[in-house]
Amino acid sequence: MLADVSTLEPHAGTAAYEILVRGALGPDAAADLGARCVDIGPGKTLIVVDVIDQSHLHGILGWLQDRNIAIERVNPL
């Protein structure tokens, strides 16, 4: 079951986003993204990342897409 991460506070100068992807995202991939929270559920992985700006967010999403990881949703926290 995926956890409720809505109470996590972003680091200073950043905005927190939760990204839900299909499948299990391994620890190396999560580390590459700078994820500060990873919750692997049945067939899905929820990650929380701190984003500096929109360019940084687009870079994270592009990284996932380049690896054919299906993004289900992206939400600011």
PyMOL Python script that loads the backbone (N, CA, C, O; Angstrom):
from pymol import cmd

cmd.read_pdbstr("""\
ATOM      1  N   MET A   1       0.840  -1.179   0.000  1.00  0.00           N
ATOM      2  CA  MET A   1       0.000   0.000   0.000  1.00  0.00           C
ATOM      3  C   MET A   1       0.881   1.237   0.000  1.00  0.00           C
ATOM      4  O   MET A   1       1.883   1.292   0.714  1.00  0.00           O
ATOM      5  N   LEU A   2       0.516   2.216  -0.788  1.00  0.00           N
ATOM      6  CA  LEU A   2       1.290   3.447  -0.861  1.00  0.00           C
ATOM      7  C   LEU A   2       0.961   4.333   0.333  1.00  0.00           C
ATOM      8  O   LEU A   2      -0.197   4.432   0.738  1.00  0.00           O
ATOM      9  N   ALA A   3       1.963   4.966   0.887  1.00  0.00           N
ATOM     10  CA  ALA A   3       1.805   5.795   2.080  1.00  0.00           C
ATOM     11  C   ALA A   3       1.319   7.189   1.734  1.00  0.00           C
ATOM     12  O   ALA A   3       1.457   7.645   0.599  1.00  0.00           O
ATOM     13  N   ASP A   4       0.745   7.863   2.731  1.00  0.00           N
ATOM     14  CA  ASP A   4       0.359   9.261   2.580  1.00  0.00           C
ATOM     15  C   ASP A   4       1.592  10.111   2.840  1.00  0.00           C
ATOM     16  O   ASP A   4       2.108  10.138   3.958  1.00  0.00           O
ATOM     17  N   VAL A   5       2.064  10.802   1.813  1.00  0.00           N
ATOM     18  CA  VAL A   5       3.272  11.614   1.953  1.00  0.00           C
ATOM     19  C   VAL A   5       2.955  13.100   1.948  1.00  0.00           C
ATOM     20  O   VAL A   5       3.860  13.924   1.819  1.00  0.00           O
ATOM     21  N   SER A   6       1.691  13.454   2.087  1.00  0.00           N
ATOM     22  CA  SER A   6       1.279  14.857   1.974  1.00  0.00           C
ATOM     23  C   SER A   6       1.791  15.726   3.117  1.00  0.00           C
ATOM     24  O   SER A   6       1.760  16.952   3.014  1.00  0.00           O
ATOM     25  N   THR A   7       2.257  15.120   4.198  1.00  0.00           N
ATOM     26  CA  THR A   7       2.725  15.910   5.333  1.00  0.00           C
ATOM     27  C   THR A   7       4.221  16.178   5.293  1.00  0.00           C
ATOM     28  O   THR A   7       4.738  16.866   6.173  1.00  0.00           O
ATOM     29  N   LEU A   8       4.931  15.656   4.301  1.00  0.00           N
ATOM     30  CA  LEU A   8       6.366  15.879   4.214  1.00  0.00           C
ATOM     31  C   LEU A   8       6.658  17.325   3.828  1.00  0.00           C
ATOM     32  O   LEU A   8       6.024  17.876   2.928  1.00  0.00           O
ATOM     33  N   GLU A   9       7.603  17.922   4.499  1.00  0.00           N
ATOM     34  CA  GLU A   9       7.987  19.302   4.231  1.00  0.00           C
ATOM     35  C   GLU A   9       9.159  19.342   3.249  1.00  0.00           C
ATOM     36  O   GLU A   9      10.111  18.575   3.393  1.00  0.00           O
ATOM     37  N   PRO A  10       9.098  20.232   2.248  1.00  0.00           N
ATOM     38  CA  PRO A  10      10.233  20.355   1.318  1.00  0.00           C
ATOM     39  C   PRO A  10      11.427  21.019   1.999  1.00  0.00           C
ATOM     40  O   PRO A  10      11.270  21.709   3.007  1.00  0.00           O
ATOM     41  N   HIS A  11      12.604  20.810   1.451  1.00  0.00           N
ATOM     42  CA  HIS A  11      13.791  21.500   1.939  1.00  0.00           C
ATOM     43  C   HIS A  11      13.694  22.978   1.562  1.00  0.00           C
ATOM     44  O   HIS A  11      12.979  23.340   0.628  1.00  0.00           O
ATOM     45  N   ALA A  12      14.404  23.813   2.282  1.00  0.00           N
ATOM     46  CA  ALA A  12      14.362  25.260   2.048  1.00  0.00           C
ATOM     47  C   ALA A  12      14.708  25.583   0.597  1.00  0.00           C
ATOM     48  O   ALA A  12      15.679  25.052   0.057  1.00  0.00           O
ATOM     49  N   GLY A  13      13.923  26.446  -0.033  1.00  0.00           N
ATOM     50  CA  GLY A  13      14.180  26.883  -1.392  1.00  0.00           C
ATOM     51  C   GLY A  13      13.713  25.920  -2.465  1.00  0.00           C
ATOM     52  O   GLY A  13      14.011  26.111  -3.644  1.00  0.00           O
ATOM     53  N   THR A  14      12.983  24.885  -2.067  1.00  0.00           N
ATOM     54  CA  THR A  14      12.499  23.913  -3.039  1.00  0.00           C
ATOM     55  C   THR A  14      10.996  23.700  -2.856  1.00  0.00           C
ATOM     56  O   THR A  14      10.408  24.139  -1.868  1.00  0.00           O
ATOM     57  N   ALA A  15      10.403  23.032  -3.808  1.00  0.00           N
ATOM     58  CA  ALA A  15       9.006  22.605  -3.718  1.00  0.00           C
ATOM     59  C   ALA A  15       8.992  21.084  -3.816  1.00  0.00           C
ATOM     60  O   ALA A  15       9.698  20.504  -4.641  1.00  0.00           O
ATOM     61  N   ALA A  16       8.190  20.441  -2.975  1.00  0.00           N
ATOM     62  CA  ALA A  16       8.095  18.985  -2.995  1.00  0.00           C
ATOM     63  C   ALA A  16       7.046  18.554  -4.017  1.00  0.00           C
ATOM     64  O   ALA A  16       5.975  19.151  -4.120  1.00  0.00           O
ATOM     65  N   TYR A  17       7.372  17.515  -4.759  1.00  0.00           N
ATOM     66  CA  TYR A  17       6.441  16.907  -5.708  1.00  0.00           C
ATOM     67  C   TYR A  17       6.393  15.418  -5.445  1.00  0.00           C
ATOM     68  O   TYR A  17       7.411  14.798  -5.136  1.00  0.00           O
ATOM     69  N   GLU A  18       5.194  14.842  -5.570  1.00  0.00           N
ATOM     70  CA  GLU A  18       5.098  13.392  -5.558  1.00  0.00           C
ATOM     71  C   GLU A  18       4.884  12.937  -6.988  1.00  0.00           C
ATOM     72  O   GLU A  18       4.106  13.523  -7.741  1.00  0.00           O
ATOM     73  N   ILE A  19       5.588  11.885  -7.340  1.00  0.00           N
ATOM     74  CA  ILE A  19       5.504  11.328  -8.687  1.00  0.00           C
ATOM     75  C   ILE A  19       5.152   9.851  -8.537  1.00  0.00           C
ATOM     76  O   ILE A  19       5.861   9.095  -7.873  1.00  0.00           O
ATOM     77  N   LEU A  20       4.053   9.457  -9.161  1.00  0.00           N
ATOM     78  CA  LEU A  20       3.622   8.068  -9.139  1.00  0.00           C
ATOM     79  C   LEU A  20       3.963   7.443 -10.479  1.00  0.00           C
ATOM     80  O   LEU A  20       3.551   7.936 -11.529  1.00  0.00           O
ATOM     81  N   VAL A  21       4.724   6.347 -10.436  1.00  0.00           N
ATOM     82  CA  VAL A  21       5.117   5.648 -11.652  1.00  0.00           C
ATOM     83  C   VAL A  21       4.645   4.198 -11.580  1.00  0.00           C
ATOM     84  O   VAL A  21       4.407   3.664 -10.496  1.00  0.00           O
ATOM     85  N   ARG A  22       4.513   3.574 -12.743  1.00  0.00           N
ATOM     86  CA  ARG A  22       4.143   2.159 -12.805  1.00  0.00           C
ATOM     87  C   ARG A  22       5.371   1.300 -12.567  1.00  0.00           C
ATOM     88  O   ARG A  22       6.463   1.615 -13.040  1.00  0.00           O
ATOM     89  N   GLY A  23       5.187   0.226 -11.839  1.00  0.00           N
ATOM     90  CA  GLY A  23       6.265  -0.714 -11.568  1.00  0.00           C
ATOM     91  C   GLY A  23       7.073  -0.314 -10.347  1.00  0.00           C
ATOM     92  O   GLY A  23       6.793   0.684  -9.684  1.00  0.00           O
ATOM     93  N   ALA A  24       8.078  -1.122 -10.075  1.00  0.00           N
ATOM     94  CA  ALA A  24       8.958  -0.880  -8.925  1.00  0.00           C
ATOM     95  C   ALA A  24      10.177  -0.094  -9.378  1.00  0.00           C
ATOM     96  O   ALA A  24      10.873  -0.490 -10.313  1.00  0.00           O
ATOM     97  N   LEU A  25      10.423   1.008  -8.717  1.00  0.00           N
ATOM     98  CA  LEU A  25      11.596   1.830  -8.999  1.00  0.00           C
ATOM     99  C   LEU A  25      12.686   1.416  -8.019  1.00  0.00           C
ATOM    100  O   LEU A  25      12.503   1.516  -6.806  1.00  0.00           O
ATOM    101  N   GLY A  26      13.807   0.957  -8.532  1.00  0.00           N
ATOM    102  CA  GLY A  26      14.884   0.456  -7.680  1.00  0.00           C
ATOM    103  C   GLY A  26      15.570   1.552  -6.886  1.00  0.00           C
ATOM    104  O   GLY A  26      15.410   2.736  -7.182  1.00  0.00           O
ATOM    105  N   PRO A  27      16.337   1.153  -5.873  1.00  0.00           N
ATOM    106  CA  PRO A  27      17.027   2.130  -5.021  1.00  0.00           C
ATOM    107  C   PRO A  27      18.050   2.974  -5.777  1.00  0.00           C
ATOM    108  O   PRO A  27      18.243   4.145  -5.451  1.00  0.00           O
ATOM    109  N   ASP A  28      18.704   2.398  -6.775  1.00  0.00           N
ATOM    110  CA  ASP A  28      19.674   3.183  -7.554  1.00  0.00           C
ATOM    111  C   ASP A  28      18.978   4.281  -8.339  1.00  0.00           C
ATOM    112  O   ASP A  28      19.463   5.411  -8.396  1.00  0.00           O
ATOM    113  N   ALA A  29      17.832   3.948  -8.949  1.00  0.00           N
ATOM    114  CA  ALA A  29      17.077   4.944  -9.708  1.00  0.00           C
ATOM    115  C   ALA A  29      16.563   6.042  -8.778  1.00  0.00           C
ATOM    116  O   ALA A  29      16.618   7.224  -9.119  1.00  0.00           O
ATOM    117  N   ALA A  30      16.072   5.658  -7.623  1.00  0.00           N
ATOM    118  CA  ALA A  30      15.577   6.647  -6.659  1.00  0.00           C
ATOM    119  C   ALA A  30      16.706   7.579  -6.215  1.00  0.00           C
ATOM    120  O   ALA A  30      16.509   8.787  -6.077  1.00  0.00           O
ATOM    121  N   ALA A  31      17.880   7.011  -5.996  1.00  0.00           N
ATOM    122  CA  ALA A  31      19.036   7.824  -5.603  1.00  0.00           C
ATOM    123  C   ALA A  31      19.446   8.767  -6.730  1.00  0.00           C
ATOM    124  O   ALA A  31      19.791   9.922  -6.483  1.00  0.00           O
ATOM    125  N   ASP A  32      19.409   8.276  -7.962  1.00  0.00           N
ATOM    126  CA  ASP A  32      19.749   9.128  -9.110  1.00  0.00           C
ATOM    127  C   ASP A  32      18.810  10.323  -9.220  1.00  0.00           C
ATOM    128  O   ASP A  32      19.223  11.405  -9.636  1.00  0.00           O
ATOM    129  N   LEU A  33      17.547  10.126  -8.848  1.00  0.00           N
ATOM    130  CA  LEU A  33      16.557  11.201  -8.913  1.00  0.00           C
ATOM    131  C   LEU A  33      16.630  12.134  -7.710  1.00  0.00           C
ATOM    132  O   LEU A  33      16.033  13.210  -7.727  1.00  0.00           O
ATOM    133  N   GLY A  34      17.344  11.739  -6.678  1.00  0.00           N
ATOM    134  CA  GLY A  34      17.393  12.530  -5.464  1.00  0.00           C
ATOM    135  C   GLY A  34      16.121  12.407  -4.649  1.00  0.00           C
ATOM    136  O   GLY A  34      15.759  13.324  -3.911  1.00  0.00           O
ATOM    137  N   ALA A  35      15.438  11.273  -4.780  1.00  0.00           N
ATOM    138  CA  ALA A  35      14.184  11.067  -4.051  1.00  0.00           C
ATOM    139  C   ALA A  35      14.459  11.036  -2.554  1.00  0.00           C
ATOM    140  O   ALA A  35      15.420  10.413  -2.103  1.00  0.00           O
ATOM    141  N   ARG A  36      13.612  11.710  -1.789  1.00  0.00           N
ATOM    142  CA  ARG A  36      13.770  11.660  -0.344  1.00  0.00           C
ATOM    143  C   ARG A  36      12.767  10.746   0.313  1.00  0.00           C
ATOM    144  O   ARG A  36      12.834  10.509   1.519  1.00  0.00           O
ATOM    145  N   CYS A  37      11.837  10.228  -0.467  1.00  0.00           N
ATOM    146  CA  CYS A  37      10.868   9.256   0.029  1.00  0.00           C
ATOM    147  C   CYS A  37      10.500   8.359  -1.137  1.00  0.00           C
ATOM    148  O   CYS A  37      10.191   8.840  -2.227  1.00  0.00           O
ATOM    149  N   VAL A  38      10.534   7.055  -0.906  1.00  0.00           N
ATOM    150  CA  VAL A  38      10.151   6.078  -1.926  1.00  0.00           C
ATOM    151  C   VAL A  38       9.225   5.078  -1.260  1.00  0.00           C
ATOM    152  O   VAL A  38       9.564   4.506  -0.224  1.00  0.00           O
ATOM    153  N   ASP A  39       8.060   4.867  -1.849  1.00  0.00           N
ATOM    154  CA  ASP A  39       7.097   3.906  -1.325  1.00  0.00           C
ATOM    155  C   ASP A  39       6.674   2.994  -2.469  1.00  0.00           C
ATOM    156  O   ASP A  39       5.978   3.418  -3.391  1.00  0.00           O
ATOM    157  N   ILE A  40       7.102   1.740  -2.397  1.00  0.00           N
ATOM    158  CA  ILE A  40       6.786   0.779  -3.452  1.00  0.00           C
ATOM    159  C   ILE A  40       5.525   0.023  -3.051  1.00  0.00           C
ATOM    160  O   ILE A  40       5.470  -0.609  -1.995  1.00  0.00           O
ATOM    161  N   GLY A  41       4.523   0.098  -3.907  1.00  0.00           N
ATOM    162  CA  GLY A  41       3.263  -0.603  -3.694  1.00  0.00           C
ATOM    163  C   GLY A  41       3.048  -1.615  -4.793  1.00  0.00           C
ATOM    164  O   GLY A  41       3.914  -1.804  -5.647  1.00  0.00           O
ATOM    165  N   PRO A  42       1.892  -2.272  -4.778  1.00  0.00           N
ATOM    166  CA  PRO A  42       1.616  -3.264  -5.812  1.00  0.00           C
ATOM    167  C   PRO A  42       1.537  -2.639  -7.203  1.00  0.00           C
ATOM    168  O   PRO A  42       0.562  -1.966  -7.536  1.00  0.00           O
ATOM    169  N   GLY A  43       2.563  -2.864  -8.003  1.00  0.00           N
ATOM    170  CA  GLY A  43       2.577  -2.386  -9.380  1.00  0.00           C
ATOM    171  C   GLY A  43       2.848  -0.914  -9.557  1.00  0.00           C
ATOM    172  O   GLY A  43       2.789  -0.407 -10.678  1.00  0.00           O
ATOM    173  N   LYS A  44       3.150  -0.203  -8.462  1.00  0.00           N
ATOM    174  CA  LYS A  44       3.377   1.237  -8.547  1.00  0.00           C
ATOM    175  C   LYS A  44       4.454   1.656  -7.552  1.00  0.00           C
ATOM    176  O   LYS A  44       4.682   0.981  -6.548  1.00  0.00           O
ATOM    177  N   THR A  45       5.108   2.768  -7.838  1.00  0.00           N
ATOM    178  CA  THR A  45       6.053   3.357  -6.903  1.00  0.00           C
ATOM    179  C   THR A  45       5.746   4.843  -6.776  1.00  0.00           C
ATOM    180  O   THR A  45       5.596   5.547  -7.775  1.00  0.00           O
ATOM    181  N   LEU A  46       5.654   5.306  -5.544  1.00  0.00           N
ATOM    182  CA  LEU A  46       5.444   6.725  -5.268  1.00  0.00           C
ATOM    183  C   LEU A  46       6.749   7.288  -4.741  1.00  0.00           C
ATOM    184  O   LEU A  46       7.303   6.788  -3.762  1.00  0.00           O
ATOM    185  N   ILE A  47       7.236   8.330  -5.394  1.00  0.00           N
ATOM    186  CA  ILE A  47       8.462   8.976  -4.933  1.00  0.00           C
ATOM    187  C   ILE A  47       8.160  10.435  -4.630  1.00  0.00           C
ATOM    188  O   ILE A  47       7.267  11.038  -5.227  1.00  0.00           O
ATOM    189  N   VAL A  48       8.912  10.986  -3.701  1.00  0.00           N
ATOM    190  CA  VAL A  48       8.822  12.408  -3.384  1.00  0.00           C
ATOM    191  C   VAL A  48      10.191  13.011  -3.651  1.00  0.00           C
ATOM    192  O   VAL A  48      11.211  12.535  -3.153  1.00  0.00           O
ATOM    193  N   VAL A  49      10.186  14.066  -4.444  1.00  0.00           N
ATOM    194  CA  VAL A  49      11.428  14.754  -4.782  1.00  0.00           C
ATOM    195  C   VAL A  49      11.286  16.235  -4.451  1.00  0.00           C
ATOM    196  O   VAL A  49      10.193  16.798  -4.518  1.00  0.00           O
ATOM    197  N   ASP A  50      12.398  16.849  -4.097  1.00  0.00           N
ATOM    198  CA  ASP A  50      12.448  18.299  -3.913  1.00  0.00           C
ATOM    199  C   ASP A  50      12.922  18.910  -5.221  1.00  0.00           C
ATOM    200  O   ASP A  50      13.962  18.531  -5.759  1.00  0.00           O
ATOM    201  N   VAL A  51      12.149  19.857  -5.719  1.00  0.00           N
ATOM    202  CA  VAL A  51      12.401  20.457  -7.023  1.00  0.00           C
ATOM    203  C   VAL A  51      12.777  21.923  -6.843  1.00  0.00           C
ATOM    204  O   VAL A  51      12.099  22.675  -6.142  1.00  0.00           O
ATOM    205  N   ILE A  52      13.865  22.305  -7.487  1.00  0.00           N
ATOM    206  CA  ILE A  52      14.353  23.676  -7.376  1.00  0.00           C
ATOM    207  C   ILE A  52      13.521  24.628  -8.224  1.00  0.00           C
ATOM    208  O   ILE A  52      13.161  25.718  -7.778  1.00  0.00           O
ATOM    209  N   ASP A  53      13.215  24.202  -9.465  1.00  0.00           N
ATOM    210  CA  ASP A  53      12.431  25.036 -10.376  1.00  0.00           C
ATOM    211  C   ASP A  53      11.798  24.135 -11.446  1.00  0.00           C
ATOM    212  O   ASP A  53      11.991  22.920 -11.423  1.00  0.00           O
ATOM    213  N   GLN A  54      11.062  24.712 -12.355  1.00  0.00           N
ATOM    214  CA  GLN A  54      10.374  23.935 -13.383  1.00  0.00           C
ATOM    215  C   GLN A  54      11.346  23.187 -14.286  1.00  0.00           C
ATOM    216  O   GLN A  54      11.051  22.076 -14.725  1.00  0.00           O
ATOM    217  N   SER A  55      12.484  23.774 -14.565  1.00  0.00           N
ATOM    218  CA  SER A  55      13.484  23.103 -15.388  1.00  0.00           C
ATOM    219  C   SER A  55      13.964  21.823 -14.707  1.00  0.00           C
ATOM    220  O   SER A  55      14.144  20.795 -15.360  1.00  0.00           O
ATOM    221  N   HIS A  56      14.166  21.890 -13.413  1.00  0.00           N
ATOM    222  CA  HIS A  56      14.576  20.716 -12.642  1.00  0.00           C
ATOM    223  C   HIS A  56      13.494  19.637 -12.692  1.00  0.00           C
ATOM    224  O   HIS A  56      13.807  18.460 -12.868  1.00  0.00           O
ATOM    225  N   LEU A  57      12.233  20.023 -12.541  1.00  0.00           N
ATOM    226  CA  LEU A  57      11.121  19.073 -12.620  1.00  0.00           C
ATOM    227  C   LEU A  57      11.072  18.406 -13.992  1.00  0.00           C
ATOM    228  O   LEU A  57      10.896  17.192 -14.085  1.00  0.00           O
ATOM    229  N   HIS A  58      11.226  19.184 -15.044  1.00  0.00           N
ATOM    230  CA  HIS A  58      11.215  18.632 -16.402  1.00  0.00           C
ATOM    231  C   HIS A  58      12.395  17.675 -16.611  1.00  0.00           C
ATOM    232  O   HIS A  58      12.270  16.684 -17.330  1.00  0.00           O
ATOM    233  N   GLY A  59      13.527  17.968 -15.991  1.00  0.00           N
ATOM    234  CA  GLY A  59      14.674  17.072 -16.072  1.00  0.00           C
ATOM    235  C   GLY A  59      14.389  15.728 -15.416  1.00  0.00           C
ATOM    236  O   GLY A  59      14.759  14.682 -15.949  1.00  0.00           O
ATOM    237  N   ILE A  60      13.733  15.756 -14.261  1.00  0.00           N
ATOM    238  CA  ILE A  60      13.362  14.520 -13.566  1.00  0.00           C
ATOM    239  C   ILE A  60      12.387  13.706 -14.411  1.00  0.00           C
ATOM    240  O   ILE A  60      12.558  12.498 -14.576  1.00  0.00           O
ATOM    241  N   LEU A  61      11.376  14.366 -14.941  1.00  0.00           N
ATOM    242  CA  LEU A  61      10.385  13.667 -15.763  1.00  0.00           C
ATOM    243  C   LEU A  61      11.017  13.111 -17.043  1.00  0.00           C
ATOM    244  O   LEU A  61      10.688  12.008 -17.477  1.00  0.00           O
ATOM    245  N   GLY A  62      11.912  13.873 -17.631  1.00  0.00           N
ATOM    246  CA  GLY A  62      12.618  13.408 -18.824  1.00  0.00           C
ATOM    247  C   GLY A  62      13.489  12.200 -18.527  1.00  0.00           C
ATOM    248  O   GLY A  62      13.571  11.278 -19.338  1.00  0.00           O
ATOM    249  N   TRP A  63      14.140  12.198 -17.368  1.00  0.00           N
ATOM    250  CA  TRP A  63      14.959  11.068 -16.951  1.00  0.00           C
ATOM    251  C   TRP A  63      14.107   9.802 -16.877  1.00  0.00           C
ATOM    252  O   TRP A  63      14.521   8.743 -17.349  1.00  0.00           O
ATOM    253  N   LEU A  64      12.916   9.914 -16.282  1.00  0.00           N
ATOM    254  CA  LEU A  64      12.008   8.773 -16.186  1.00  0.00           C
ATOM    255  C   LEU A  64      11.557   8.315 -17.568  1.00  0.00           C
ATOM    256  O   LEU A  64      11.553   7.118 -17.856  1.00  0.00           O
ATOM    257  N   GLN A  65      11.181   9.251 -18.415  1.00  0.00           N
ATOM    258  CA  GLN A  65      10.705   8.906 -19.755  1.00  0.00           C
ATOM    259  C   GLN A  65      11.808   8.273 -20.597  1.00  0.00           C
ATOM    260  O   GLN A  65      11.540   7.356 -21.373  1.00  0.00           O
ATOM    261  N   ASP A  66      13.036   8.744 -20.455  1.00  0.00           N
ATOM    262  CA  ASP A  66      14.153   8.170 -21.201  1.00  0.00           C
ATOM    263  C   ASP A  66      14.376   6.696 -20.866  1.00  0.00           C
ATOM    264  O   ASP A  66      14.934   5.945 -21.666  1.00  0.00           O
ATOM    265  N   ARG A  67      13.937   6.294 -19.679  1.00  0.00           N
ATOM    266  CA  ARG A  67      14.092   4.904 -19.236  1.00  0.00           C
ATOM    267  C   ARG A  67      12.793   4.114 -19.374  1.00  0.00           C
ATOM    268  O   ARG A  67      12.646   3.030 -18.809  1.00  0.00           O
ATOM    269  N   ASN A  68      11.848   4.680 -20.142  1.00  0.00           N
ATOM    270  CA  ASN A  68      10.559   4.038 -20.397  1.00  0.00           C
ATOM    271  C   ASN A  68       9.806   3.691 -19.121  1.00  0.00           C
ATOM    272  O   ASN A  68       9.139   2.659 -19.041  1.00  0.00           O
ATOM    273  N   ILE A  69       9.921   4.560 -18.129  1.00  0.00           N
ATOM    274  CA  ILE A  69       9.163   4.398 -16.891  1.00  0.00           C
ATOM    275  C   ILE A  69       7.884   5.210 -17.044  1.00  0.00           C
ATOM    276  O   ILE A  69       7.926   6.428 -17.214  1.00  0.00           O
ATOM    277  N   ALA A  70       6.757   4.529 -16.983  1.00  0.00           N
ATOM    278  CA  ALA A  70       5.460   5.178 -17.197  1.00  0.00           C
ATOM    279  C   ALA A  70       5.088   6.031 -15.989  1.00  0.00           C
ATOM    280  O   ALA A  70       5.018   5.542 -14.862  1.00  0.00           O
ATOM    281  N   ILE A  71       4.851   7.308 -16.246  1.00  0.00           N
ATOM    282  CA  ILE A  71       4.453   8.246 -15.201  1.00  0.00           C
ATOM    283  C   ILE A  71       2.938   8.296 -15.164  1.00  0.00           C
ATOM    284  O   ILE A  71       2.298   8.584 -16.175  1.00  0.00           O
ATOM    285  N   GLU A  72       2.359   8.016 -13.998  1.00  0.00           N
ATOM    286  CA  GLU A  72       0.903   8.064 -13.865  1.00  0.00           C
ATOM    287  C   GLU A  72       0.407   9.440 -13.422  1.00  0.00           C
ATOM    288  O   GLU A  72      -0.620   9.921 -13.901  1.00  0.00           O
ATOM    289  N   ARG A  73       1.145  10.068 -12.504  1.00  0.00           N
ATOM    290  CA  ARG A  73       0.732  11.399 -12.078  1.00  0.00           C
ATOM    291  C   ARG A  73       1.905  12.125 -11.413  1.00  0.00           C
ATOM    292  O   ARG A  73       2.847  11.519 -10.902  1.00  0.00           O
ATOM    293  N   VAL A  74       1.793  13.453 -11.449  1.00  0.00           N
ATOM    294  CA  VAL A  74       2.765  14.329 -10.793  1.00  0.00           C
ATOM    295  C   VAL A  74       1.950  15.383 -10.056  1.00  0.00           C
ATOM    296  O   VAL A  74       1.137  16.085 -10.658  1.00  0.00           O
ATOM    297  N   ASN A  75       2.175  15.490  -8.741  1.00  0.00           N
ATOM    298  CA  ASN A  75       1.420  16.441  -7.926  1.00  0.00           C
ATOM    299  C   ASN A  75       2.350  17.237  -7.022  1.00  0.00           C
ATOM    300  O   ASN A  75       3.247  16.674  -6.395  1.00  0.00           O
ATOM    301  N   PRO A  76       2.136  18.544  -6.955  1.00  0.00           N
ATOM    302  CA  PRO A  76       2.878  19.310  -5.947  1.00  0.00           C
ATOM    303  C   PRO A  76       2.306  18.989  -4.563  1.00  0.00           C
ATOM    304  O   PRO A  76       1.112  18.724  -4.427  1.00  0.00           O
ATOM    305  N   LEU A  77       3.147  19.015  -3.559  1.00  0.00           N
ATOM    306  CA  LEU A  77       2.676  18.790  -2.189  1.00  0.00           C
ATOM    307  C   LEU A  77       2.548  20.101  -1.451  1.00  0.00           C
ATOM    308  O   LEU A  77       2.164  20.116  -0.282  1.00  0.00           O
TER     309      LEU A  77
END
""", "prot")
cmd.dss("prot")
cmd.show_as("cartoon", "prot")
cmd.util.cbc("prot")
cmd.orient("prot")
